[in-house]
Amino acid sequence: KEEFRIVVEHSKEEQLIQKAKSVLATIESEEKKGKVNAEARAHQSRAIDLSRNKKFPEAVRELEAAIRIDPDNPYFHYNLGIVYANMDQFDQSFFELKKAIELKPDHLPSHFRLGLFYRVAHLFSFARQEFEKIIKLAKGDEPELAEAKKQLKELSGDMQSEQVALGHSAVGQVFFS
């Protein structure tokens, strides 16, 4: 870093000075980013500890602070989604999981949690899509892969049960309407 400052201060070659300034700006930006990320990660770490102790509102505040510092970090959004789910705030949880996937489309834990939400909400085709994405994106040894396969198998049974129930409902409407 110091060498680039010397070039900027003492060189007479304009092209070299411009290149050195550019490199210096990049170095300073990366240093600042590292400091900012360390602060954001500290908030995340506190949030995880608070969450383990079931202090969810405090965990939300810490994760929101992390996101203010680094809004494009998918892991912060994922963790916030999990905390919201633990607080039964499913709308916010859903939003944060979708944001995590938007930022990191191959984030398997977000796809898995989203698939579970869809399944519980009886939105089986959406659940299937999320679990199938995991199978497509997985590299082979992720825990979400085995769980996604298991969920797909169970989901097939859920969908068949729902179709039978809908069939009975339709028959009831025909005969008793």
ROVEXTI-630542 format. One record per residue: chain; x, y, z of N, C-alpha, C, O in turn. Coordinates in Angstrom, 1 decimal, always signed. Layout:
N
> A / X / Y / Z / X / Y / Z / X / Y / Z / X / Y / Z
...
***
This chain:
177
> A / +0.8 / -1.2 / +0.0 / +0.0 / +0.0 / +0.0 / +0.9 / +1.3 / +0.0 / +0.6 / +2.2 / -0.7
> A / +1.9 / +1.2 / +0.8 / +2.8 / +2.4 / +0.9 / +3.6 / +2.6 / -0.4 / +3.8 / +3.7 / -0.8
> A / +3.9 / +1.5 / -1.1 / +4.6 / +1.7 / -2.4 / +3.7 / +2.4 / -3.4 / +4.2 / +3.2 / -4.2
> A / +2.4 / +2.2 / -3.4 / +1.5 / +2.9 / -4.3 / +1.4 / +4.3 / -3.9 / +1.3 / +5.2 / -4.8
> A / +1.4 / +4.7 / -2.7 / +1.4 / +6.1 / -2.2 / +2.7 / +6.8 / -2.7 / +2.6 / +7.9 / -3.2
> A / +3.8 / +6.1 / -2.6 / +5.1 / +6.7 / -3.1 / +5.0 / +7.0 / -4.6 / +5.4 / +8.0 / -5.0
> A / +4.5 / +6.0 / -5.4 / +4.3 / +6.2 / -6.8 / +3.5 / +7.4 / -7.1 / +3.8 / +8.3 / -7.9
> A / +2.3 / +7.6 / -6.4 / +1.4 / +8.7 / -6.6 / +2.1 / +10.0 / -6.3 / +2.0 / +11.0 / -7.0
> A / +2.9 / +10.0 / -5.2 / +3.5 / +11.3 / -4.8 / +4.7 / +11.7 / -5.6 / +5.0 / +12.9 / -5.7
> A / +5.5 / +10.7 / -6.1 / +6.8 / +11.0 / -6.7 / +6.9 / +10.7 / -8.2 / +7.9 / +11.1 / -8.8
> A / +6.0 / +10.0 / -8.7 / +6.1 / +9.7 / -10.1 / +5.8 / +10.8 / -11.0 / +5.0 / +11.7 / -10.7
> A / +6.4 / +10.9 / -12.2 / +6.1 / +12.0 / -13.1 / +5.3 / +11.4 / -14.3 / +4.8 / +12.2 / -15.1
> A / +5.1 / +10.1 / -14.3 / +4.4 / +9.5 / -15.4 / +2.9 / +9.4 / -15.0 / +2.5 / +8.7 / -14.1
> A / +2.1 / +10.1 / -15.7 / +0.6 / +10.3 / -15.4 / -0.1 / +8.9 / -15.4 / -1.0 / +8.7 / -14.6
> A / +0.2 / +8.1 / -16.4 / -0.5 / +6.8 / -16.5 / -0.2 / +5.9 / -15.3 / -1.1 / +5.3 / -14.8
> A / +1.0 / +5.9 / -14.9 / +1.4 / +5.2 / -13.7 / +0.7 / +5.7 / -12.4 / +0.3 / +5.0 / -11.6
> A / +0.6 / +7.0 / -12.3 / +0.0 / +7.7 / -11.2 / -1.5 / +7.3 / -11.1 / -2.0 / +6.9 / -10.0
> A / -2.2 / +7.3 / -12.2 / -3.6 / +7.0 / -12.3 / -3.8 / +5.5 / -11.9 / -4.7 / +5.2 / -11.1
> A / -2.9 / +4.6 / -12.4 / -3.0 / +3.2 / -12.0 / -2.8 / +3.0 / -10.5 / -3.5 / +2.2 / -9.9
> A / -1.8 / +3.7 / -10.0 / -1.5 / +3.6 / -8.5 / -2.7 / +4.1 / -7.7 / -3.0 / +3.5 / -6.7
> A / -3.3 / +5.2 / -8.1 / -4.5 / +5.8 / -7.4 / -5.6 / +4.8 / -7.4 / -6.3 / +4.6 / -6.4
> A / -5.8 / +4.1 / -8.6 / -6.9 / +3.2 / -8.7 / -6.7 / +2.0 / -7.7 / -7.6 / +1.5 / -7.1
> A / -5.4 / +1.5 / -7.7 / -5.1 / +0.4 / -6.8 / -5.3 / +0.8 / -5.4 / -5.8 / +0.0 / -4.6
> A / -4.8 / +2.0 / -5.0 / -5.0 / +2.5 / -3.7 / -6.4 / +2.5 / -3.3 / -6.8 / +2.1 / -2.2
> A / -7.3 / +3.1 / -4.1 / -8.7 / +3.2 / -3.9 / -9.3 / +1.8 / -3.6 / -10.1 / +1.6 / -2.7
> A / -8.9 / +0.8 / -4.4 / -9.4 / -0.6 / -4.2 / -9.0 / -1.1 / -2.9 / -9.8 / -1.7 / -2.2
> A / -7.7 / -0.9 / -2.6 / -7.2 / -1.4 / -1.3 / -8.0 / -0.8 / -0.1 / -8.4 / -1.5 / +0.8
> A / -8.1 / +0.5 / -0.2 / -8.8 / +1.2 / +0.9 / -10.3 / +0.8 / +1.0 / -10.8 / +0.6 / +2.1
> A / -10.9 / +0.5 / -0.1 / -12.3 / +0.1 / -0.1 / -12.4 / -1.3 / +0.5 / -13.3 / -1.6 / +1.3
> A / -11.5 / -2.2 / +0.1 / -11.5 / -3.5 / +0.7 / -11.2 / -3.5 / +2.2 / -11.8 / -4.3 / +2.9
> A / -10.3 / -2.7 / +2.6 / -10.1 / -2.6 / +4.1 / -11.3 / -2.1 / +4.8 / -11.7 / -2.6 / +5.8
> A / -12.0 / -1.1 / +4.2 / -13.2 / -0.6 / +4.9 / -14.3 / -1.7 / +4.9 / -15.0 / -1.9 / +5.9
> A / -14.4 / -2.4 / +3.8 / -15.4 / -3.4 / +3.7 / -15.1 / -4.5 / +4.7 / -16.1 / -5.0 / +5.3
> A / -13.9 / -4.9 / +4.9 / -13.5 / -5.9 / +5.9 / -13.9 / -5.4 / +7.3 / -14.4 / -6.2 / +8.1
> A / -13.7 / -4.2 / +7.6 / -14.1 / -3.6 / +8.9 / -15.6 / -3.6 / +9.1 / -16.1 / -4.0 / +10.1
> A / -16.3 / -3.2 / +8.0 / -17.8 / -3.2 / +8.1 / -18.3 / -4.6 / +8.3 / -19.2 / -4.8 / +9.1
> A / -17.8 / -5.5 / +7.5 / -18.2 / -6.9 / +7.6 / -18.0 / -7.5 / +8.9 / -18.8 / -8.3 / +9.4
> A / -16.9 / -7.2 / +9.5 / -16.5 / -7.7 / +10.9 / -17.6 / -7.2 / +11.9 / -18.0 / -7.9 / +12.8
> A / -18.0 / -5.9 / +11.7 / -19.0 / -5.4 / +12.6 / -20.3 / -6.1 / +12.4 / -21.0 / -6.4 / +13.4
> A / -20.7 / -6.3 / +11.2 / -22.0 / -6.9 / +10.8 / -21.9 / -8.4 / +11.4 / -22.9 / -8.9 / +11.9
> A / -20.8 / -9.1 / +11.2 / -20.7 / -10.4 / +11.7 / -20.8 / -10.5 / +13.2 / -21.3 / -11.5 / +13.8
> A / -20.3 / -9.5 / +13.9 / -20.4 / -9.4 / +15.3 / -21.9 / -9.3 / +15.7 / -22.3 / -10.0 / +16.7
> A / -22.7 / -8.5 / +15.0 / -24.1 / -8.5 / +15.3 / -24.8 / -9.8 / +15.0 / -25.6 / -10.3 / +15.8
> A / -24.4 / -10.5 / +14.0 / -24.9 / -11.8 / +13.7 / -24.6 / -12.8 / +14.8 / -25.4 / -13.6 / +15.2
> A / -23.4 / -12.8 / +15.2 / -22.9 / -13.7 / +16.3 / -23.8 / -13.5 / +17.6 / -24.2 / -14.4 / +18.2
> A / -24.0 / -12.2 / +17.9 / -24.8 / -11.9 / +19.1 / -26.2 / -12.4 / +18.9 / -26.8 / -12.9 / +19.8
> A / -26.7 / -12.2 / +17.7 / -28.1 / -12.7 / +17.4 / -28.2 / -14.2 / +17.5 / -29.3 / -14.6 / +18.0
> A / -27.3 / -14.9 / +17.1 / -27.3 / -16.4 / +17.2 / -27.3 / -16.8 / +18.7 / -28.1 / -17.7 / +19.1
> A / -26.5 / -16.1 / +19.5 / -26.5 / -16.4 / +20.9 / -27.8 / -16.1 / +21.6 / -28.3 / -16.8 / +22.4
> A / -28.3 / -14.9 / +21.2 / -29.6 / -14.5 / +21.8 / -30.7 / -15.5 / +21.3 / -31.6 / -15.8 / +22.1
> A / -30.7 / -15.9 / +20.1 / -31.7 / -16.8 / +19.6 / -31.6 / -18.2 / +20.3 / -32.7 / -18.8 / +20.6
> A / -30.4 / -18.7 / +20.6 / -30.3 / -19.9 / +21.3 / -30.9 / -19.8 / +22.7 / -31.3 / -20.8 / +23.3
> A / -30.9 / -18.6 / +23.3 / -31.5 / -18.4 / +24.6 / -32.9 / -17.9 / +24.5 / -33.5 / -17.4 / +25.5
> A / -33.5 / -18.1 / +23.3 / -34.9 / -17.8 / +23.0 / -35.2 / -16.3 / +23.3 / -36.4 / -15.9 / +23.6
> A / -34.2 / -15.4 / +23.1 / -34.4 / -14.0 / +23.2 / -34.6 / -13.4 / +21.8 / -33.8 / -12.7 / +21.3
> A / -35.7 / -13.8 / +21.2 / -35.9 / -13.6 / +19.7 / -36.0 / -12.1 / +19.4 / -35.4 / -11.6 / +18.4
> A / -36.8 / -11.3 / +20.2 / -36.8 / -9.8 / +19.8 / -35.5 / -9.2 / +19.8 / -35.2 / -8.3 / +18.9
> A / -34.6 / -9.5 / +20.7 / -33.3 / -9.0 / +20.8 / -32.4 / -9.5 / +19.6 / -31.6 / -8.8 / +19.0
> A / -32.6 / -10.7 / +19.2 / -31.9 / -11.3 / +18.1 / -32.4 / -10.6 / +16.8 / -31.5 / -10.4 / +15.9
> A / -33.6 / -10.3 / +16.7 / -34.1 / -9.5 / +15.5 / -33.4 / -8.2 / +15.4 / -32.9 / -7.8 / +14.3
> A / -33.3 / -7.5 / +16.5 / -32.6 / -6.2 / +16.5 / -31.1 / -6.3 / +16.0 / -30.7 / -5.5 / +15.3
> A / -30.5 / -7.4 / +16.5 / -29.1 / -7.6 / +16.1 / -28.9 / -7.9 / +14.6 / -28.1 / -7.3 / +14.0
> A / -29.8 / -8.7 / +14.1 / -29.8 / -9.1 / +12.7 / -30.2 / -7.9 / +11.8 / -29.6 / -7.7 / +10.8
> A / -31.1 / -7.1 / +12.3 / -31.5 / -5.9 / +11.5 / -30.3 / -4.9 / +11.5 / -30.1 / -4.3 / +10.5
> A / -29.5 / -4.8 / +12.6 / -28.3 / -4.0 / +12.6 / -27.3 / -4.5 / +11.6 / -26.7 / -3.8 / +10.9
> A / -27.1 / -5.9 / +11.6 / -26.2 / -6.5 / +10.6 / -26.6 / -6.2 / +9.2 / -25.8 / -5.9 / +8.3
> A / -27.9 / -6.2 / +8.9 / -28.4 / -6.0 / +7.5 / -28.3 / -4.5 / +7.2 / -28.0 / -4.2 / +6.0
> A / -28.4 / -3.6 / +8.1 / -28.2 / -2.2 / +7.8 / -26.7 / -2.0 / +7.3 / -26.5 / -1.1 / +6.5
> A / -25.8 / -2.7 / +7.9 / -24.4 / -2.6 / +7.6 / -24.1 / -3.3 / +6.2 / -23.4 / -2.8 / +5.4
> A / -24.7 / -4.5 / +6.1 / -24.4 / -5.3 / +4.9 / -25.7 / -5.9 / +4.4 / -26.0 / -7.1 / +4.6
> A / -26.5 / -5.1 / +3.7 / -27.8 / -5.5 / +3.2 / -27.8 / -6.6 / +2.2 / -28.8 / -7.3 / +1.9
> A / -26.7 / -6.9 / +1.6 / -26.6 / -7.9 / +0.5 / -26.1 / -9.2 / +1.0 / -25.7 / -10.1 / +0.2
> A / -26.0 / -9.4 / +2.3 / -25.5 / -10.7 / +2.9 / -26.7 / -11.7 / +3.0 / -27.6 / -11.4 / +3.9
> A / -26.8 / -12.7 / +2.2 / -27.9 / -13.6 / +2.3 / -28.0 / -14.4 / +3.6 / -29.1 / -14.7 / +4.1
> A / -26.9 / -14.6 / +4.3 / -26.9 / -15.3 / +5.6 / -27.6 / -14.5 / +6.7 / -28.3 / -15.1 / +7.5
> A / -27.4 / -13.2 / +6.6 / -28.1 / -12.4 / +7.6 / -29.6 / -12.5 / +7.4 / -30.4 / -12.6 / +8.4
> A / -30.1 / -12.4 / +6.2 / -31.5 / -12.5 / +5.8 / -32.0 / -13.9 / +6.2 / -33.1 / -14.0 / +6.8
> A / -31.3 / -14.9 / +5.9 / -31.7 / -16.3 / +6.3 / -31.9 / -16.4 / +7.8 / -32.9 / -16.9 / +8.3
> A / -30.9 / -16.0 / +8.5 / -31.0 / -16.0 / +10.0 / -32.1 / -15.2 / +10.5 / -32.8 / -15.7 / +11.5
> A / -32.4 / -14.1 / +10.0 / -33.5 / -13.3 / +10.4 / -34.8 / -14.0 / +10.1 / -35.8 / -14.0 / +10.9
> A / -34.9 / -14.7 / +8.9 / -36.1 / -15.5 / +8.6 / -36.3 / -16.6 / +9.6 / -37.5 / -16.9 / +10.0
> A / -35.3 / -17.2 / +10.1 / -35.4 / -18.3 / +11.1 / -35.9 / -17.7 / +12.4 / -36.7 / -18.3 / +13.0
> A / -35.3 / -16.6 / +12.8 / -35.8 / -16.0 / +14.1 / -37.2 / -15.6 / +14.0 / -38.0 / -15.8 / +14.9
> A / -37.6 / -15.0 / +12.9 / -39.0 / -14.6 / +12.7 / -39.9 / -15.9 / +12.8 / -41.0 / -15.8 / +13.4
> A / -39.5 / -17.0 / +12.2 / -40.3 / -18.2 / +12.2 / -40.4 / -18.7 / +13.7 / -41.5 / -19.1 / +14.1
> A / -39.3 / -18.6 / +14.4 / -39.4 / -19.0 / +15.8 / -40.4 / -18.1 / +16.6 / -40.8 / -18.5 / +17.7
> A / -40.6 / -16.9 / +16.1 / -41.6 / -16.0 / +16.8 / -43.0 / -16.1 / +16.2 / -43.9 / -15.3 / +16.5
> A / -43.2 / -17.1 / +15.3 / -44.4 / -17.3 / +14.6 / -44.8 / -16.0 / +13.7 / -46.0 / -15.8 / +13.5
> A / -43.9 / -15.3 / +13.3 / -44.1 / -14.2 / +12.4 / -43.7 / -14.7 / +11.0 / -42.7 / -14.3 / +10.4
> A / -44.6 / -15.5 / +10.4 / -44.3 / -16.2 / +9.2 / -44.3 / -15.3 / +7.9 / -43.5 / -15.6 / +7.0
> A / -45.0 / -14.2 / +7.9 / -44.9 / -13.3 / +6.8 / -43.5 / -12.7 / +6.7 / -42.9 / -12.7 / +5.6
> A / -43.0 / -12.2 / +7.8 / -41.6 / -11.7 / +7.8 / -40.6 / -12.8 / +7.5 / -39.6 / -12.5 / +6.8
> A / -40.8 / -13.9 / +8.1 / -39.9 / -15.0 / +7.8 / -39.9 / -15.4 / +6.3 / -38.8 / -15.5 / +5.7
> A / -41.0 / -15.5 / +5.7 / -41.1 / -15.8 / +4.3 / -40.4 / -14.7 / +3.5 / -39.6 / -15.1 / +2.6
> A / -40.6 / -13.5 / +3.8 / -39.9 / -12.4 / +3.1 / -38.4 / -12.5 / +3.2 / -37.7 / -12.3 / +2.2
> A / -37.9 / -12.7 / +4.4 / -36.5 / -12.8 / +4.6 / -35.8 / -14.0 / +3.8 / -34.8 / -13.9 / +3.3
> A / -36.6 / -15.1 / +3.8 / -36.0 / -16.3 / +3.1 / -36.0 / -16.1 / +1.6 / -35.1 / -16.4 / +0.9
> A / -37.1 / -15.4 / +1.1 / -37.1 / -15.1 / -0.3 / -35.9 / -14.1 / -0.7 / -35.3 / -14.2 / -1.7
> A / -35.7 / -13.2 / +0.2 / -34.6 / -12.2 / +0.0 / -33.2 / -12.9 / +0.0 / -32.4 / -12.6 / -0.8
> A / -33.1 / -13.9 / +0.9 / -31.8 / -14.7 / +1.0 / -31.6 / -15.4 / -0.4 / -30.5 / -15.4 / -0.9
> A / -32.7 / -16.0 / -0.9 / -32.6 / -16.7 / -2.2 / -32.3 / -15.7 / -3.3 / -31.6 / -16.1 / -4.2
> A / -32.9 / -14.6 / -3.3 / -32.7 / -13.5 / -4.3 / -31.2 / -13.2 / -4.3 / -30.6 / -13.0 / -5.4
> A / -30.6 / -13.1 / -3.1 / -29.2 / -12.7 / -3.1 / -28.2 / -13.8 / -3.4 / -27.2 / -13.6 / -3.9
> A / -28.7 / -15.1 / -3.0 / -27.8 / -16.2 / -3.2 / -28.8 / -17.4 / -3.7 / -29.2 / -18.2 / -2.8
> A / -29.0 / -17.5 / -5.0 / -30.0 / -18.4 / -5.5 / -29.7 / -19.9 / -5.1 / -30.6 / -20.7 / -5.2
> A / -28.5 / -20.2 / -4.8 / -28.1 / -21.6 / -4.5 / -28.0 / -21.8 / -3.0 / -27.4 / -22.8 / -2.6
> A / -28.6 / -21.0 / -2.2 / -28.6 / -21.2 / -0.7 / -29.6 / -22.2 / -0.3 / -30.8 / -21.9 / -0.2
> A / -29.1 / -23.4 / -0.2 / -30.0 / -24.6 / +0.1 / -30.8 / -24.5 / +1.3 / -32.0 / -24.8 / +1.3
> A / -30.3 / -24.0 / +2.5 / -31.1 / -23.9 / +3.7 / -32.3 / -23.0 / +3.5 / -33.4 / -23.3 / +4.0
> A / -32.2 / -21.9 / +2.7 / -33.3 / -21.0 / +2.5 / -34.4 / -21.8 / +1.6 / -35.6 / -21.7 / +1.9
> A / -33.9 / -22.5 / +0.6 / -34.9 / -23.2 / -0.2 / -35.6 / -24.3 / +0.6 / -36.8 / -24.5 / +0.5
> A / -34.9 / -24.9 / +1.5 / -35.5 / -26.0 / +2.3 / -36.5 / -25.4 / +3.3 / -37.7 / -25.9 / +3.3
> A / -36.2 / -24.3 / +4.0 / -37.2 / -23.7 / +4.9 / -38.4 / -23.2 / +4.1 / -39.5 / -23.3 / +4.6
> A / -38.2 / -22.6 / +3.0 / -39.3 / -22.1 / +2.1 / -40.2 / -23.3 / +1.7 / -41.4 / -23.2 / +1.7
> A / -39.5 / -24.4 / +1.3 / -40.3 / -25.6 / +1.0 / -41.2 / -26.1 / +2.1 / -42.3 / -26.5 / +1.9
> A / -40.6 / -26.1 / +3.4 / -41.4 / -26.5 / +4.5 / -42.6 / -25.5 / +4.8 / -43.7 / -26.0 / +5.1
> A / -42.3 / -24.2 / +4.6 / -43.4 / -23.3 / +4.7 / -44.6 / -23.6 / +3.7 / -45.7 / -23.6 / +4.1
> A / -44.2 / -23.8 / +2.5 / -45.2 / -24.1 / +1.5 / -45.9 / -25.4 / +1.8 / -47.2 / -25.5 / +1.6
> A / -45.2 / -26.4 / +2.3 / -45.8 / -27.6 / +2.6 / -46.9 / -27.5 / +3.7 / -48.0 / -28.0 / +3.7
> A / -46.5 / -26.8 / +4.8 / -47.4 / -26.6 / +5.9 / -48.6 / -25.8 / +5.5 / -49.7 / -26.0 / +6.0
> A / -48.4 / -24.9 / +4.5 / -49.5 / -24.1 / +4.0 / -50.3 / -24.8 / +3.0 / -51.3 / -24.2 / +2.4
> A / -50.0 / -26.1 / +2.7 / -50.7 / -26.9 / +1.7 / -50.5 / -26.3 / +0.3 / -51.4 / -26.5 / -0.5
> A / -49.5 / -25.6 / +0.1 / -49.1 / -25.2 / -1.3 / -48.1 / -26.2 / -1.8 / -46.9 / -25.8 / -2.0
> A / -48.6 / -27.4 / -2.1 / -47.7 / -28.5 / -2.4 / -46.9 / -28.3 / -3.7 / -45.8 / -28.8 / -3.7
> A / -47.5 / -27.7 / -4.7 / -46.7 / -27.6 / -5.9 / -45.5 / -26.6 / -5.7 / -44.4 / -26.8 / -6.3
> A / -45.7 / -25.6 / -4.9 / -44.6 / -24.7 / -4.6 / -43.5 / -25.4 / -3.7 / -42.3 / -25.2 / -3.9
> A / -44.0 / -26.2 / -2.8 / -43.1 / -26.9 / -1.9 / -42.3 / -27.9 / -2.8 / -41.0 / -28.0 / -2.6
> A / -42.9 / -28.6 / -3.7 / -42.2 / -29.5 / -4.6 / -41.1 / -28.7 / -5.4 / -40.0 / -29.2 / -5.5
> A / -41.5 / -27.6 / -5.9 / -40.5 / -26.8 / -6.6 / -39.2 / -26.5 / -5.8 / -38.1 / -26.6 / -6.3
> A / -39.4 / -26.1 / -4.5 / -38.3 / -25.8 / -3.7 / -37.4 / -27.0 / -3.4 / -36.2 / -26.9 / -3.5
> A / -38.1 / -28.1 / -3.1 / -37.3 / -29.3 / -2.8 / -36.6 / -29.8 / -4.1 / -35.5 / -30.4 / -4.0
> A / -37.2 / -29.7 / -5.2 / -36.6 / -30.1 / -6.5 / -35.4 / -29.2 / -6.8 / -34.4 / -29.6 / -7.4
> A / -35.5 / -27.9 / -6.4 / -34.4 / -27.0 / -6.6 / -33.2 / -27.4 / -5.8 / -32.0 / -27.4 / -6.3
> A / -33.4 / -27.9 / -4.6 / -32.4 / -28.4 / -3.7 / -31.7 / -29.6 / -4.4 / -30.4 / -29.6 / -4.4
> A / -32.4 / -30.5 / -4.9 / -31.8 / -31.7 / -5.6 / -31.0 / -31.2 / -6.8 / -29.9 / -31.8 / -7.0
> A / -31.5 / -30.3 / -7.5 / -30.8 / -29.8 / -8.7 / -29.5 / -29.0 / -8.3 / -28.5 / -29.2 / -9.0
> A / -29.6 / -28.2 / -7.2 / -28.4 / -27.4 / -6.9 / -27.4 / -28.1 / -6.0 / -26.2 / -27.7 / -5.9
> A / -27.8 / -29.1 / -5.3 / -26.9 / -29.8 / -4.3 / -25.7 / -30.4 / -5.0 / -25.8 / -30.9 / -6.1
> A / -24.6 / -30.4 / -4.3 / -23.4 / -31.0 / -4.8 / -23.2 / -32.4 / -4.4 / -22.3 / -33.1 / -4.9
> A / -24.0 / -32.8 / -3.4 / -24.0 / -34.2 / -3.1 / -23.9 / -34.6 / -1.6 / -24.4 / -35.6 / -1.2
> A / -23.3 / -33.7 / -0.8 / -23.1 / -34.1 / +0.6 / -23.8 / -33.2 / +1.6 / -23.7 / -33.3 / +2.8
> A / -24.7 / -32.2 / +1.1 / -25.4 / -31.3 / +1.9 / -26.5 / -32.0 / +2.6 / -27.2 / -32.8 / +2.1
> A / -26.7 / -31.7 / +3.9 / -27.8 / -32.3 / +4.7 / -29.2 / -32.0 / +4.1 / -30.1 / -32.8 / +4.2
> A / -29.3 / -30.9 / +3.4 / -30.6 / -30.5 / +2.8 / -31.0 / -31.5 / +1.7 / -32.2 / -31.6 / +1.4
> A / -30.0 / -32.1 / +1.0 / -30.3 / -33.0 / -0.1 / -31.1 / -34.2 / +0.4 / -32.1 / -34.5 / -0.2
> A / -30.6 / -34.9 / +1.4 / -31.3 / -36.1 / +1.9 / -32.7 / -35.6 / +2.4 / -33.7 / -36.3 / +2.2
> A / -32.8 / -34.5 / +3.1 / -34.0 / -34.0 / +3.6 / -35.0 / -33.7 / +2.5 / -36.2 / -33.9 / +2.6
> A / -34.5 / -33.0 / +1.5 / -35.4 / -32.7 / +0.4 / -36.0 / -33.9 / -0.3 / -37.2 / -33.9 / -0.7
> A / -35.2 / -34.9 / -0.5 / -35.7 / -36.2 / -1.1 / -36.7 / -36.8 / -0.2 / -37.8 / -37.3 / -0.6
> A / -36.5 / -36.8 / +1.1 / -37.5 / -37.3 / +2.1 / -38.8 / -36.5 / +2.0 / -39.9 / -37.0 / +2.0
> A / -38.6 / -35.2 / +2.0 / -39.8 / -34.3 / +1.9 / -40.6 / -34.5 / +0.6 / -41.8 / -34.5 / +0.6
> A / -39.9 / -34.7 / -0.5 / -40.6 / -35.0 / -1.8 / -41.4 / -36.3 / -1.7 / -42.5 / -36.4 / -2.2
> A / -40.8 / -37.3 / -1.1 / -41.5 / -38.6 / -0.9 / -42.8 / -38.4 / -0.1 / -43.9 / -38.9 / -0.4
> A / -42.6 / -37.7 / +1.0 / -43.8 / -37.4 / +1.9 / -44.8 / -36.5 / +1.2 / -46.0 / -36.6 / +1.4
> A / -44.3 / -35.6 / +0.4 / -45.2 / -34.6 / -0.3 / -46.1 / -35.4 / -1.3 / -47.2 / -35.0 / -1.4
> A / -45.6 / -36.4 / -1.9 / -46.4 / -37.2 / -2.8 / -47.6 / -37.7 / -2.1 / -48.7 / -37.7 / -2.6
> A / -47.4 / -38.2 / -0.9 / -48.5 / -38.8 / -0.1 / -49.5 / -37.7 / +0.3 / -50.7 / -37.9 / +0.3
> A / -49.0 / -36.5 / +0.6 / -49.8 / -35.3 / +1.0 / -50.7 / -34.9 / -0.2 / -51.9 / -34.7 / +0.0
> A / -50.1 / -34.9 / -1.4 / -50.8 / -34.5 / -2.6 / -51.9 / -35.5 / -2.9 / -53.0 / -35.1 / -3.4
> A / -51.6 / -36.8 / -2.8 / -52.6 / -37.8 / -3.0 / -53.8 / -37.7 / -2.0 / -54.9 / -37.9 / -2.4
> A / -53.4 / -37.5 / -0.8 / -54.5 / -37.3 / +0.3 / -55.4 / -36.1 / +0.0 / -56.6 / -36.2 / +0.1
> A / -54.7 / -35.1 / -0.5 / -55.5 / -33.9 / -0.8 / -56.4 / -34.1 / -2.0 / -57.6 / -33.7 / -2.0
> A / -55.9 / -34.9 / -3.0 / -56.8 / -35.2 / -4.2 / -58.0 / -36.0 / -3.8 / -59.1 / -35.8 / -4.3
> A / -57.7 / -37.0 / -2.9 / -58.8 / -37.8 / -2.4 / -59.9 / -37.0 / -1.7 / -61.1 / -37.1 / -1.9
> A / -59.4 / -36.1 / -0.8 / -60.3 / -35.2 / -0.1 / -61.1 / -34.3 / -1.0 / -62.3 / -34.1 / -0.8
> A / -60.4 / -33.8 / -2.0 / -61.1 / -32.9 / -3.0 / -62.2 / -33.7 / -3.8 / -63.2 / -33.2 / -4.0
> A / -61.8 / -35.0 / -4.1 / -62.8 / -35.8 / -4.8 / -64.0 / -36.1 / -3.9 / -65.1 / -36.0 / -4.4
> A / -63.8 / -36.4 / -2.6 / -64.9 / -36.6 / -1.7 / -65.8 / -35.4 / -1.6 / -67.0 / -35.4 / -1.5
> A / -65.1 / -34.2 / -1.5 / -65.8 / -32.9 / -1.4 / -66.7 / -32.7 / -2.7 / -67.8 / -32.3 / -2.6
> A / -66.1 / -33.0 / -3.8 / -66.9 / -32.8 / -5.1 / -68.1 / -33.7 / -5.1 / -69.2 / -33.3 / -5.6
> A / -67.9 / -35.0 / -4.7 / -69.0 / -35.9 / -4.7 / -70.1 / -35.5 / -3.7 / -71.3 / -35.5 / -4.1
> A / -69.7 / -35.0 / -2.6 / -70.6 / -34.5 / -1.6 / -71.4 / -33.3 / -2.1 / -72.6 / -33.2 / -1.9
> A / -70.8 / -32.5 / -2.9 / -71.5 / -31.3 / -3.4 / -72.5 / -31.7 / -4.5 / -73.6 / -31.1 / -4.6
> A / -72.2 / -32.7 / -5.2 / -73.1 / -33.2 / -6.3 / -74.3 / -33.8 / -5.6 / -75.5 / -33.6 / -6.0
> A / -74.1 / -34.7 / -4.6 / -75.2 / -35.4 / -4.0 / -76.0 / -34.6 / -3.0 / -77.2 / -34.9 / -2.8
> A / -75.4 / -33.7 / -2.3 / -76.1 / -33.0 / -1.2 / -76.3 / -31.6 / -1.5 / -76.7 / -30.8 / -0.6
> A / -76.2 / -31.1 / -2.7 / -76.5 / -29.7 / -3.1 / -77.9 / -29.6 / -3.6 / -78.3 / -28.5 / -4.0
***
